[in-house]
């Protein structure tokens, strides 16, 4: 079993069934690595790099990614609750970090003020997620439950919300130009206008 050590680089590793909670790591680079059935909850990854990695059936809840870099990452069937994504390093010259979340739970997360184009959330739980002040143009948020998530002064231009539910997006406070919504759920967009719908 691979033992993770600070100031090391790991390439093309498949890490399975690893349980490391409340640990602290610094200056580790993971490239082309696959994590399966791992538990890293409450672990701190400071100044680390995750490049072209995948996480499947992992628990990453309350992970601290301070000053860490993420690019080309796919999360499948994983728990990522309570993560403050704003702590990670997001270079201003880059817009699309190729992050994909498939059937994940991201409740109580914060993406506040980030510029992350072409994010993919598919069949995810996004309860109480903070998307305020951010730029998520041309992202995909399909088949997601967005209950109590926050959108204010958010760029949602070209975002696909097909078959997502429970969102409240004020059309006067957010940019939704060319965004796509399912017909029935789109009625919620009128709530912020004070319009009463009658049959």
PyMOL commands that place a pseudoatom at each C-alpha (Angstrom):
pseudoatom trace, name=CA, resn=UNK, resi=1, chain=A, elem=C, hetatm=0, pos=[0.000, 0.000, 0.000]
pseudoatom trace, name=CA, resn=UNK, resi=2, chain=A, elem=C, hetatm=0, pos=[1.321, 3.424, -0.967]
pseudoatom trace, name=CA, resn=UNK, resi=3, chain=A, elem=C, hetatm=0, pos=[2.298, 5.676, 1.927]
pseudoatom trace, name=CA, resn=UNK, resi=4, chain=A, elem=C, hetatm=0, pos=[1.789, 9.334, 1.089]
pseudoatom trace, name=CA, resn=UNK, resi=5, chain=A, elem=C, hetatm=0, pos=[4.717, 11.557, 2.019]
pseudoatom trace, name=CA, resn=UNK, resi=6, chain=A, elem=C, hetatm=0, pos=[5.140, 15.307, 1.917]
pseudoatom trace, name=CA, resn=UNK, resi=7, chain=A, elem=C, hetatm=0, pos=[7.271, 16.877, -0.829]
pseudoatom trace, name=CA, resn=UNK, resi=8, chain=A, elem=C, hetatm=0, pos=[6.791, 13.849, -3.101]
pseudoatom trace, name=CA, resn=UNK, resi=9, chain=A, elem=C, hetatm=0, pos=[5.409, 13.342, -6.600]
pseudoatom trace, name=CA, resn=UNK, resi=10, chain=A, elem=C, hetatm=0, pos=[3.101, 10.489, -7.526]
pseudoatom trace, name=CA, resn=UNK, resi=11, chain=A, elem=C, hetatm=0, pos=[2.371, 9.576, -11.144]
pseudoatom trace, name=CA, resn=UNK, resi=12, chain=A, elem=C, hetatm=0, pos=[-0.117, 7.076, -12.567]
pseudoatom trace, name=CA, resn=UNK, resi=13, chain=A, elem=C, hetatm=0, pos=[-0.933, 5.460, -9.224]
pseudoatom trace, name=CA, resn=UNK, resi=14, chain=A, elem=C, hetatm=0, pos=[-4.155, 3.637, -8.368]
pseudoatom trace, name=CA, resn=UNK, resi=15, chain=A, elem=C, hetatm=0, pos=[-4.835, 4.219, -4.691]
pseudoatom trace, name=CA, resn=UNK, resi=16, chain=A, elem=C, hetatm=0, pos=[-7.625, 2.024, -3.262]
pseudoatom trace, name=CA, resn=UNK, resi=17, chain=A, elem=C, hetatm=0, pos=[-9.347, 1.671, 0.102]
pseudoatom trace, name=CA, resn=UNK, resi=18, chain=A, elem=C, hetatm=0, pos=[-7.115, 4.219, 1.785]
pseudoatom trace, name=CA, resn=UNK, resi=19, chain=A, elem=C, hetatm=0, pos=[-8.495, 5.729, 4.998]
pseudoatom trace, name=CA, resn=UNK, resi=20, chain=A, elem=C, hetatm=0, pos=[-6.680, 8.891, 6.084]
pseudoatom trace, name=CA, resn=UNK, resi=21, chain=A, elem=C, hetatm=0, pos=[-8.781, 11.315, 8.097]
pseudoatom trace, name=CA, resn=UNK, resi=22, chain=A, elem=C, hetatm=0, pos=[-7.739, 14.526, 9.838]
pseudoatom trace, name=CA, resn=UNK, resi=23, chain=A, elem=C, hetatm=0, pos=[-4.221, 14.260, 8.395]
pseudoatom trace, name=CA, resn=UNK, resi=24, chain=A, elem=C, hetatm=0, pos=[-2.082, 17.100, 7.024]
pseudoatom trace, name=CA, resn=UNK, resi=25, chain=A, elem=C, hetatm=0, pos=[-0.108, 16.980, 3.784]
pseudoatom trace, name=CA, resn=UNK, resi=26, chain=A, elem=C, hetatm=0, pos=[2.022, 19.601, 2.068]
pseudoatom trace, name=CA, resn=UNK, resi=27, chain=A, elem=C, hetatm=0, pos=[3.683, 19.972, -1.349]
pseudoatom trace, name=CA, resn=UNK, resi=28, chain=A, elem=C, hetatm=0, pos=[2.523, 16.669, -2.835]
pseudoatom trace, name=CA, resn=UNK, resi=29, chain=A, elem=C, hetatm=0, pos=[1.917, 16.377, -6.577]
pseudoatom trace, name=CA, resn=UNK, resi=30, chain=A, elem=C, hetatm=0, pos=[-0.540, 13.796, -7.919]
pseudoatom trace, name=CA, resn=UNK, resi=31, chain=A, elem=C, hetatm=0, pos=[-0.672, 13.369, -11.686]
pseudoatom trace, name=CA, resn=UNK, resi=32, chain=A, elem=C, hetatm=0, pos=[-2.759, 10.837, -13.611]
pseudoatom trace, name=CA, resn=UNK, resi=33, chain=A, elem=C, hetatm=0, pos=[-3.679, 9.178, -10.297]
pseudoatom trace, name=CA, resn=UNK, resi=34, chain=A, elem=C, hetatm=0, pos=[-6.867, 7.260, -9.556]
pseudoatom trace, name=CA, resn=UNK, resi=35, chain=A, elem=C, hetatm=0, pos=[-8.422, 7.165, -6.086]
pseudoatom trace, name=CA, resn=UNK, resi=36, chain=A, elem=C, hetatm=0, pos=[-11.066, 4.504, -5.399]
pseudoatom trace, name=CA, resn=UNK, resi=37, chain=A, elem=C, hetatm=0, pos=[-13.044, 3.921, -2.182]
pseudoatom trace, name=CA, resn=UNK, resi=38, chain=A, elem=C, hetatm=0, pos=[-10.792, 6.251, -0.181]
pseudoatom trace, name=CA, resn=UNK, resi=39, chain=A, elem=C, hetatm=0, pos=[-11.669, 8.340, 2.874]
pseudoatom trace, name=CA, resn=UNK, resi=40, chain=A, elem=C, hetatm=0, pos=[-9.783, 11.645, 3.163]
pseudoatom trace, name=CA, resn=UNK, resi=41, chain=A, elem=C, hetatm=0, pos=[-12.418, 13.471, 5.220]
pseudoatom trace, name=CA, resn=UNK, resi=42, chain=A, elem=C, hetatm=0, pos=[-11.173, 16.402, 7.308]
pseudoatom trace, name=CA, resn=UNK, resi=43, chain=A, elem=C, hetatm=0, pos=[-7.709, 16.090, 5.739]
pseudoatom trace, name=CA, resn=UNK, resi=44, chain=A, elem=C, hetatm=0, pos=[-5.604, 19.140, 4.835]
pseudoatom trace, name=CA, resn=UNK, resi=45, chain=A, elem=C, hetatm=0, pos=[-3.798, 19.278, 1.479]
pseudoatom trace, name=CA, resn=UNK, resi=46, chain=A, elem=C, hetatm=0, pos=[-1.707, 22.463, 1.428]
pseudoatom trace, name=CA, resn=UNK, resi=47, chain=A, elem=C, hetatm=0, pos=[0.227, 23.575, -1.673]
pseudoatom trace, name=CA, resn=UNK, resi=48, chain=A, elem=C, hetatm=0, pos=[-0.571, 20.260, -3.368]
pseudoatom trace, name=CA, resn=UNK, resi=49, chain=A, elem=C, hetatm=0, pos=[-1.301, 19.547, -7.035]
pseudoatom trace, name=CA, resn=UNK, resi=50, chain=A, elem=C, hetatm=0, pos=[-3.977, 17.258, -8.442]
pseudoatom trace, name=CA, resn=UNK, resi=51, chain=A, elem=C, hetatm=0, pos=[-3.583, 17.034, -12.219]
pseudoatom trace, name=CA, resn=UNK, resi=52, chain=A, elem=C, hetatm=0, pos=[-5.721, 14.746, -14.409]
pseudoatom trace, name=CA, resn=UNK, resi=53, chain=A, elem=C, hetatm=0, pos=[-6.852, 12.618, -11.462]
pseudoatom trace, name=CA, resn=UNK, resi=54, chain=A, elem=C, hetatm=0, pos=[-10.085, 10.777, -10.714]
pseudoatom trace, name=CA, resn=UNK, resi=55, chain=A, elem=C, hetatm=0, pos=[-11.913, 10.050, -7.469]
pseudoatom trace, name=CA, resn=UNK, resi=56, chain=A, elem=C, hetatm=0, pos=[-14.500, 7.272, -7.370]
pseudoatom trace, name=CA, resn=UNK, resi=57, chain=A, elem=C, hetatm=0, pos=[-16.665, 6.476, -4.318]
pseudoatom trace, name=CA, resn=UNK, resi=58, chain=A, elem=C, hetatm=0, pos=[-14.431, 8.629, -2.117]
pseudoatom trace, name=CA, resn=UNK, resi=59, chain=A, elem=C, hetatm=0, pos=[-15.237, 10.674, 0.985]
pseudoatom trace, name=CA, resn=UNK, resi=60, chain=A, elem=C, hetatm=0, pos=[-13.601, 14.097, 0.729]
pseudoatom trace, name=CA, resn=UNK, resi=61, chain=A, elem=C, hetatm=0, pos=[-15.954, 15.942, 3.058]
pseudoatom trace, name=CA, resn=UNK, resi=62, chain=A, elem=C, hetatm=0, pos=[-14.442, 18.951, 4.852]
pseudoatom trace, name=CA, resn=UNK, resi=63, chain=A, elem=C, hetatm=0, pos=[-11.152, 18.575, 2.973]
pseudoatom trace, name=CA, resn=UNK, resi=64, chain=A, elem=C, hetatm=0, pos=[-8.991, 21.716, 3.139]
pseudoatom trace, name=CA, resn=UNK, resi=65, chain=A, elem=C, hetatm=0, pos=[-7.368, 22.490, -0.231]
pseudoatom trace, name=CA, resn=UNK, resi=66, chain=A, elem=C, hetatm=0, pos=[-5.548, 25.677, 0.786]
pseudoatom trace, name=CA, resn=UNK, resi=67, chain=A, elem=C, hetatm=0, pos=[-3.260, 26.937, -2.009]
pseudoatom trace, name=CA, resn=UNK, resi=68, chain=A, elem=C, hetatm=0, pos=[-3.620, 23.647, -3.893]
pseudoatom trace, name=CA, resn=UNK, resi=69, chain=A, elem=C, hetatm=0, pos=[-4.025, 23.366, -7.669]
pseudoatom trace, name=CA, resn=UNK, resi=70, chain=A, elem=C, hetatm=0, pos=[-6.693, 21.258, -9.358]
pseudoatom trace, name=CA, resn=UNK, resi=71, chain=A, elem=C, hetatm=0, pos=[-7.011, 20.614, -13.073]
pseudoatom trace, name=CA, resn=UNK, resi=72, chain=A, elem=C, hetatm=0, pos=[-8.642, 17.879, -15.101]
pseudoatom trace, name=CA, resn=UNK, resi=73, chain=A, elem=C, hetatm=0, pos=[-10.314, 16.226, -12.106]
pseudoatom trace, name=CA, resn=UNK, resi=74, chain=A, elem=C, hetatm=0, pos=[-13.340, 13.924, -12.179]
pseudoatom trace, name=CA, resn=UNK, resi=75, chain=A, elem=C, hetatm=0, pos=[-15.285, 13.045, -9.028]
pseudoatom trace, name=CA, resn=UNK, resi=76, chain=A, elem=C, hetatm=0, pos=[-17.783, 10.167, -9.299]
pseudoatom trace, name=CA, resn=UNK, resi=77, chain=A, elem=C, hetatm=0, pos=[-20.203, 8.910, -6.634]
pseudoatom trace, name=CA, resn=UNK, resi=78, chain=A, elem=C, hetatm=0, pos=[-18.255, 10.810, -3.976]
pseudoatom trace, name=CA, resn=UNK, resi=79, chain=A, elem=C, hetatm=0, pos=[-19.011, 12.925, -0.905]
pseudoatom trace, name=CA, resn=UNK, resi=80, chain=A, elem=C, hetatm=0, pos=[-17.552, 16.435, -1.000]
pseudoatom trace, name=CA, resn=UNK, resi=81, chain=A, elem=C, hetatm=0, pos=[-19.589, 18.157, 1.680]
pseudoatom trace, name=CA, resn=UNK, resi=82, chain=A, elem=C, hetatm=0, pos=[-18.560, 21.372, 3.379]
pseudoatom trace, name=CA, resn=UNK, resi=83, chain=A, elem=C, hetatm=0, pos=[-15.583, 22.152, 1.132]
pseudoatom trace, name=CA, resn=UNK, resi=84, chain=A, elem=C, hetatm=0, pos=[-14.491, 25.763, 0.729]
pseudoatom trace, name=CA, resn=UNK, resi=85, chain=A, elem=C, hetatm=0, pos=[-13.261, 25.634, -2.865]
pseudoatom trace, name=CA, resn=UNK, resi=86, chain=A, elem=C, hetatm=0, pos=[-12.170, 29.278, -2.668]
pseudoatom trace, name=CA, resn=UNK, resi=87, chain=A, elem=C, hetatm=0, pos=[-9.131, 28.209, -0.619]
pseudoatom trace, name=CA, resn=UNK, resi=88, chain=A, elem=C, hetatm=0, pos=[-7.637, 26.387, -3.606]
pseudoatom trace, name=CA, resn=UNK, resi=89, chain=A, elem=C, hetatm=0, pos=[-5.377, 28.120, -6.114]
pseudoatom trace, name=CA, resn=UNK, resi=90, chain=A, elem=C, hetatm=0, pos=[-7.204, 29.247, -9.268]
pseudoatom trace, name=CA, resn=UNK, resi=91, chain=A, elem=C, hetatm=0, pos=[-4.824, 31.227, -11.543]
pseudoatom trace, name=CA, resn=UNK, resi=92, chain=A, elem=C, hetatm=0, pos=[-6.557, 34.243, -13.075]
pseudoatom trace, name=CA, resn=UNK, resi=93, chain=A, elem=C, hetatm=0, pos=[-5.220, 33.553, -16.579]
pseudoatom trace, name=CA, resn=UNK, resi=94, chain=A, elem=C, hetatm=0, pos=[-7.047, 30.221, -16.665]
pseudoatom trace, name=CA, resn=UNK, resi=95, chain=A, elem=C, hetatm=0, pos=[-10.835, 29.905, -16.994]
pseudoatom trace, name=CA, resn=UNK, resi=96, chain=A, elem=C, hetatm=0, pos=[-11.600, 26.213, -17.532]
pseudoatom trace, name=CA, resn=UNK, resi=97, chain=A, elem=C, hetatm=0, pos=[-10.069, 23.816, -15.003]
pseudoatom trace, name=CA, resn=UNK, resi=98, chain=A, elem=C, hetatm=0, pos=[-11.956, 20.796, -16.382]
pseudoatom trace, name=CA, resn=UNK, resi=99, chain=A, elem=C, hetatm=0, pos=[-13.691, 19.807, -13.150]
pseudoatom trace, name=CA, resn=UNK, resi=100, chain=A, elem=C, hetatm=0, pos=[-16.427, 17.171, -13.381]
pseudoatom trace, name=CA, resn=UNK, resi=101, chain=A, elem=C, hetatm=0, pos=[-18.746, 16.036, -10.587]
pseudoatom trace, name=CA, resn=UNK, resi=102, chain=A, elem=C, hetatm=0, pos=[-20.888, 12.993, -11.387]
pseudoatom trace, name=CA, resn=UNK, resi=103, chain=A, elem=C, hetatm=0, pos=[-23.502, 11.750, -8.860]
pseudoatom trace, name=CA, resn=UNK, resi=104, chain=A, elem=C, hetatm=0, pos=[-21.736, 13.559, -6.021]
pseudoatom trace, name=CA, resn=UNK, resi=105, chain=A, elem=C, hetatm=0, pos=[-22.931, 15.231, -2.816]
pseudoatom trace, name=CA, resn=UNK, resi=106, chain=A, elem=C, hetatm=0, pos=[-21.535, 18.770, -2.506]
pseudoatom trace, name=CA, resn=UNK, resi=107, chain=A, elem=C, hetatm=0, pos=[-23.821, 20.181, 0.172]
pseudoatom trace, name=CA, resn=UNK, resi=108, chain=A, elem=C, hetatm=0, pos=[-22.661, 23.258, 2.116]
pseudoatom trace, name=CA, resn=UNK, resi=109, chain=A, elem=C, hetatm=0, pos=[-19.823, 24.015, -0.323]
pseudoatom trace, name=CA, resn=UNK, resi=110, chain=A, elem=C, hetatm=0, pos=[-18.565, 27.466, -1.311]
pseudoatom trace, name=CA, resn=UNK, resi=111, chain=A, elem=C, hetatm=0, pos=[-17.558, 28.550, -4.812]
pseudoatom trace, name=CA, resn=UNK, resi=112, chain=A, elem=C, hetatm=0, pos=[-18.020, 32.213, -3.866]
pseudoatom trace, name=CA, resn=UNK, resi=113, chain=A, elem=C, hetatm=0, pos=[-16.469, 34.647, -6.351]
pseudoatom trace, name=CA, resn=UNK, resi=114, chain=A, elem=C, hetatm=0, pos=[-14.626, 32.015, -8.397]
pseudoatom trace, name=CA, resn=UNK, resi=115, chain=A, elem=C, hetatm=0, pos=[-14.208, 32.010, -12.178]
pseudoatom trace, name=CA, resn=UNK, resi=116, chain=A, elem=C, hetatm=0, pos=[-14.690, 28.404, -13.227]
pseudoatom trace, name=CA, resn=UNK, resi=117, chain=A, elem=C, hetatm=0, pos=[-16.008, 28.022, -16.749]
pseudoatom trace, name=CA, resn=UNK, resi=118, chain=A, elem=C, hetatm=0, pos=[-17.440, 24.767, -18.095]
pseudoatom trace, name=CA, resn=UNK, resi=119, chain=A, elem=C, hetatm=0, pos=[-17.887, 23.067, -14.736]
pseudoatom trace, name=CA, resn=UNK, resi=120, chain=A, elem=C, hetatm=0, pos=[-19.877, 19.846, -14.935]
pseudoatom trace, name=CA, resn=UNK, resi=121, chain=A, elem=C, hetatm=0, pos=[-22.364, 18.839, -12.235]
pseudoatom trace, name=CA, resn=UNK, resi=122, chain=A, elem=C, hetatm=0, pos=[-24.476, 15.846, -13.267]
pseudoatom trace, name=CA, resn=UNK, resi=123, chain=A, elem=C, hetatm=0, pos=[-26.998, 14.180, -10.920]
pseudoatom trace, name=CA, resn=UNK, resi=124, chain=A, elem=C, hetatm=0, pos=[-25.475, 15.948, -7.908]
pseudoatom trace, name=CA, resn=UNK, resi=125, chain=A, elem=C, hetatm=0, pos=[-26.884, 17.205, -4.627]
pseudoatom trace, name=CA, resn=UNK, resi=126, chain=A, elem=C, hetatm=0, pos=[-26.055, 20.905, -4.363]
pseudoatom trace, name=CA, resn=UNK, resi=127, chain=A, elem=C, hetatm=0, pos=[-27.879, 21.899, -1.192]
pseudoatom trace, name=CA, resn=UNK, resi=128, chain=A, elem=C, hetatm=0, pos=[-26.834, 25.242, 0.353]
pseudoatom trace, name=CA, resn=UNK, resi=129, chain=A, elem=C, hetatm=0, pos=[-23.973, 25.773, -2.117]
pseudoatom trace, name=CA, resn=UNK, resi=130, chain=A, elem=C, hetatm=0, pos=[-22.687, 29.347, -2.447]
pseudoatom trace, name=CA, resn=UNK, resi=131, chain=A, elem=C, hetatm=0, pos=[-22.326, 30.383, -6.100]
pseudoatom trace, name=CA, resn=UNK, resi=132, chain=A, elem=C, hetatm=0, pos=[-22.590, 34.128, -5.422]
pseudoatom trace, name=CA, resn=UNK, resi=133, chain=A, elem=C, hetatm=0, pos=[-20.390, 36.617, -7.297]
pseudoatom trace, name=CA, resn=UNK, resi=134, chain=A, elem=C, hetatm=0, pos=[-18.942, 33.801, -9.435]
pseudoatom trace, name=CA, resn=UNK, resi=135, chain=A, elem=C, hetatm=0, pos=[-18.479, 33.266, -13.159]
pseudoatom trace, name=CA, resn=UNK, resi=136, chain=A, elem=C, hetatm=0, pos=[-19.545, 29.786, -14.265]
pseudoatom trace, name=CA, resn=UNK, resi=137, chain=A, elem=C, hetatm=0, pos=[-20.245, 30.495, -17.924]
pseudoatom trace, name=CA, resn=UNK, resi=138, chain=A, elem=C, hetatm=0, pos=[-21.053, 27.529, -20.165]
pseudoatom trace, name=CA, resn=UNK, resi=139, chain=A, elem=C, hetatm=0, pos=[-21.189, 25.088, -17.264]
pseudoatom trace, name=CA, resn=UNK, resi=140, chain=A, elem=C, hetatm=0, pos=[-23.465, 22.062, -17.040]
pseudoatom trace, name=CA, resn=UNK, resi=141, chain=A, elem=C, hetatm=0, pos=[-25.739, 21.637, -14.011]
pseudoatom trace, name=CA, resn=UNK, resi=142, chain=A, elem=C, hetatm=0, pos=[-28.082, 18.854, -15.094]
pseudoatom trace, name=CA, resn=UNK, resi=143, chain=A, elem=C, hetatm=0, pos=[-30.348, 16.552, -13.045]
pseudoatom trace, name=CA, resn=UNK, resi=144, chain=A, elem=C, hetatm=0, pos=[-29.147, 18.307, -9.867]
pseudoatom trace, name=CA, resn=UNK, resi=145, chain=A, elem=C, hetatm=0, pos=[-30.979, 19.224, -6.674]
pseudoatom trace, name=CA, resn=UNK, resi=146, chain=A, elem=C, hetatm=0, pos=[-30.013, 22.860, -5.985]
pseudoatom trace, name=CA, resn=UNK, resi=147, chain=A, elem=C, hetatm=0, pos=[-32.090, 23.377, -2.852]
pseudoatom trace, name=CA, resn=UNK, resi=148, chain=A, elem=C, hetatm=0, pos=[-31.214, 26.597, -0.980]
pseudoatom trace, name=CA, resn=UNK, resi=149, chain=A, elem=C, hetatm=0, pos=[-28.137, 27.242, -3.156]
pseudoatom trace, name=CA, resn=UNK, resi=150, chain=A, elem=C, hetatm=0, pos=[-27.218, 30.906, -3.495]
pseudoatom trace, name=CA, resn=UNK, resi=151, chain=A, elem=C, hetatm=0, pos=[-27.007, 32.809, -6.792]
pseudoatom trace, name=CA, resn=UNK, resi=152, chain=A, elem=C, hetatm=0, pos=[-26.404, 36.562, -6.669]
pseudoatom trace, name=CA, resn=UNK, resi=153, chain=A, elem=C, hetatm=0, pos=[-24.483, 38.635, -9.215]
pseudoatom trace, name=CA, resn=UNK, resi=154, chain=A, elem=C, hetatm=0, pos=[-23.537, 35.292, -10.732]
pseudoatom trace, name=CA, resn=UNK, resi=155, chain=A, elem=C, hetatm=0, pos=[-22.586, 34.803, -14.381]
pseudoatom trace, name=CA, resn=UNK, resi=156, chain=A, elem=C, hetatm=0, pos=[-24.654, 31.838, -15.574]
pseudoatom trace, name=CA, resn=UNK, resi=157, chain=A, elem=C, hetatm=0, pos=[-24.401, 32.697, -19.260]
pseudoatom trace, name=CA, resn=UNK, resi=158, chain=A, elem=C, hetatm=0, pos=[-24.902, 29.602, -21.383]
pseudoatom trace, name=CA, resn=UNK, resi=159, chain=A, elem=C, hetatm=0, pos=[-25.307, 27.287, -18.365]
pseudoatom trace, name=CA, resn=UNK, resi=160, chain=A, elem=C, hetatm=0, pos=[-27.379, 24.145, -18.937]
pseudoatom trace, name=CA, resn=UNK, resi=161, chain=A, elem=C, hetatm=0, pos=[-29.811, 23.582, -16.022]
pseudoatom trace, name=CA, resn=UNK, resi=162, chain=A, elem=C, hetatm=0, pos=[-31.813, 20.891, -17.830]
pseudoatom trace, name=CA, resn=UNK, resi=163, chain=A, elem=C, hetatm=0, pos=[-33.789, 18.697, -15.398]
pseudoatom trace, name=CA, resn=UNK, resi=164, chain=A, elem=C, hetatm=0, pos=[-32.292, 20.383, -12.341]
pseudoatom trace, name=CA, resn=UNK, resi=165, chain=A, elem=C, hetatm=0, pos=[-34.706, 21.348, -9.563]
pseudoatom trace, name=CA, resn=UNK, resi=166, chain=A, elem=C, hetatm=0, pos=[-35.213, 23.490, -6.459]
pseudoatom trace, name=CA, resn=UNK, resi=167, chain=A, elem=C, hetatm=0, pos=[-33.148, 26.470, -7.628]
pseudoatom trace, name=CA, resn=UNK, resi=168, chain=A, elem=C, hetatm=0, pos=[-34.050, 30.094, -7.026]
pseudoatom trace, name=CA, resn=UNK, resi=169, chain=A, elem=C, hetatm=0, pos=[-32.312, 32.441, -9.461]
pseudoatom trace, name=CA, resn=UNK, resi=170, chain=A, elem=C, hetatm=0, pos=[-33.284, 36.106, -9.567]
pseudoatom trace, name=CA, resn=UNK, resi=171, chain=A, elem=C, hetatm=0, pos=[-33.223, 37.054, -13.264]
pseudoatom trace, name=CA, resn=UNK, resi=172, chain=A, elem=C, hetatm=0, pos=[-32.527, 40.686, -12.330]
pseudoatom trace, name=CA, resn=UNK, resi=173, chain=A, elem=C, hetatm=0, pos=[-29.537, 39.845, -10.116]
pseudoatom trace, name=CA, resn=UNK, resi=174, chain=A, elem=C, hetatm=0, pos=[-27.860, 37.227, -12.317]
pseudoatom trace, name=CA, resn=UNK, resi=175, chain=A, elem=C, hetatm=0, pos=[-26.751, 36.875, -15.933]
pseudoatom trace, name=CA, resn=UNK, resi=176, chain=A, elem=C, hetatm=0, pos=[-28.708, 33.966, -17.441]
pseudoatom trace, name=CA, resn=UNK, resi=177, chain=A, elem=C, hetatm=0, pos=[-28.359, 34.890, -21.109]
pseudoatom trace, name=CA, resn=UNK, resi=178, chain=A, elem=C, hetatm=0, pos=[-28.524, 31.772, -23.302]
pseudoatom trace, name=CA, resn=UNK, resi=179, chain=A, elem=C, hetatm=0, pos=[-28.923, 29.534, -20.227]
pseudoatom trace, name=CA, resn=UNK, resi=180, chain=A, elem=C, hetatm=0, pos=[-31.099, 26.445, -20.670]
pseudoatom trace, name=CA, resn=UNK, resi=181, chain=A, elem=C, hetatm=0, pos=[-33.876, 25.406, -18.260]
pseudoatom trace, name=CA, resn=UNK, resi=182, chain=A, elem=C, hetatm=0, pos=[-36.519, 22.697, -18.246]
pseudoatom trace, name=CA, resn=UNK, resi=183, chain=A, elem=C, hetatm=0, pos=[-39.892, 24.228, -19.085]
pseudoatom trace, name=CA, resn=UNK, resi=184, chain=A, elem=C, hetatm=0, pos=[-41.716, 23.510, -15.808]
pseudoatom trace, name=CA, resn=UNK, resi=185, chain=A, elem=C, hetatm=0, pos=[-38.815, 24.365, -13.491]
pseudoatom trace, name=CA, resn=UNK, resi=186, chain=A, elem=C, hetatm=0, pos=[-38.196, 27.603, -15.387]
pseudoatom trace, name=CA, resn=UNK, resi=187, chain=A, elem=C, hetatm=0, pos=[-41.369, 29.008, -13.836]
pseudoatom trace, name=CA, resn=UNK, resi=188, chain=A, elem=C, hetatm=0, pos=[-39.371, 29.524, -10.642]
pseudoatom trace, name=CA, resn=UNK, resi=189, chain=A, elem=C, hetatm=0, pos=[-37.416, 32.237, -12.490]
pseudoatom trace, name=CA, resn=UNK, resi=190, chain=A, elem=C, hetatm=0, pos=[-40.495, 34.432, -12.339]
pseudoatom trace, name=CA, resn=UNK, resi=191, chain=A, elem=C, hetatm=0, pos=[-40.635, 34.432, -8.540]
pseudoatom trace, name=CA, resn=UNK, resi=192, chain=A, elem=C, hetatm=0, pos=[-38.049, 37.193, -8.240]
pseudoatom trace, name=CA, resn=UNK, resi=193, chain=A, elem=C, hetatm=0, pos=[-40.219, 39.421, -10.463]
pseudoatom trace, name=CA, resn=UNK, resi=194, chain=A, elem=C, hetatm=0, pos=[-43.178, 39.343, -8.117]
pseudoatom trace, name=CA, resn=UNK, resi=195, chain=A, elem=C, hetatm=0, pos=[-45.383, 37.824, -10.786]
pseudoatom trace, name=CA, resn=UNK, resi=196, chain=A, elem=C, hetatm=0, pos=[-48.436, 35.778, -9.830]
pseudoatom trace, name=CA, resn=UNK, resi=197, chain=A, elem=C, hetatm=0, pos=[-49.203, 32.823, -12.097]
pseudoatom trace, name=CA, resn=UNK, resi=198, chain=A, elem=C, hetatm=0, pos=[-52.810, 31.692, -12.477]
pseudoatom trace, name=CA, resn=UNK, resi=199, chain=A, elem=C, hetatm=0, pos=[-54.337, 28.751, -14.359]
for i in range(1, 199): cmd.bond("trace and resi %d" % i, "trace and resi %d" % (i + 1))
show_as sticks, trace
zoom trace
